[in-house]
Amino acid sequence: MKLKLLIAATLATSASLACAAADTYKIEPNHTYPSFEADHMCISVWRGKFNTTKGTIVLDRAAKTGSFDITVDMNSIDFGHEKMNAHAKKPDIFDVAQYPTATFKGNKLRFEGENLVAVEGNFTLHGVTKPLTLNIAKFKCIQHPMLKREVCGGDFEATIDRTAYGLNYGVDWGFPKNVRLVIQVEAIKQ
């Protein structure tokens, strides 16, 4: 009986130590910009970004585990062109009145050695949720010289077929379906 209690106490202590090793980082909205590149009328590539993002990153570098929970305000779309911003918000494209946010909830982190190279999870856009892997071009954590706190950040990217999310605008005219997502993220340790 004492051996069972000792084993249970050891496991509980190990589990609490493992949980204590994970750090939580809050997305810094002034330094995080989900953006995208999409073909415009088969002539050029238009780029847009979203100006309002929030979320949390939980990271245990020793265990190589964690999670990413990011929410994008779809109403904050910005092409740098007011008429395109207004059109993108309408029902025939993003329908932001019905689908005001897009989310990425990543729960599987992929490392190569000590380097975080990808996050696998689920992406919800336009009311549709699909698996998505965000590949990481670079990811780094530093002691921020002005904030005097640890900040982690990096450049994430993926390519999606927008029609898989019900975004069919222009497909009948021959507009390509693939959209490249490029996400610049910075988050502050809490």
Secondary structure as GFF3:
##gff-version 3
##sequence-region A 1 190
A	DSSP	alpha_helix	2	20	.	.	.	ID=ss1
A	DSSP	beta_strand	23	27	.	.	.	ID=ss2
A	DSSP	three_ten_helix	29	31	.	.	.	ID=ss3
A	DSSP	beta_strand	33	40	.	.	.	ID=ss4
A	DSSP	beta_strand	44	50	.	.	.	ID=ss5
A	DSSP	beta_strand	53	60	.	.	.	ID=ss6
A	DSSP	beta_strand	65	73	.	.	.	ID=ss7
A	DSSP	three_ten_helix	74	76	.	.	.	ID=ss8
A	DSSP	beta_strand	77	78	.	.	.	ID=ss9
A	DSSP	alpha_helix	82	89	.	.	.	ID=ss10
A	DSSP	beta_strand	101	112	.	.	.	ID=ss11
A	DSSP	beta_strand	115	125	.	.	.	ID=ss12
A	DSSP	beta_strand	128	143	.	.	.	ID=ss13
A	DSSP	beta_strand	150	161	.	.	.	ID=ss14
A	DSSP	three_ten_helix	162	165	.	.	.	ID=ss15
A	DSSP	three_ten_helix	171	173	.	.	.	ID=ss16
A	DSSP	beta_strand	178	189	.	.	.	ID=ss17
###
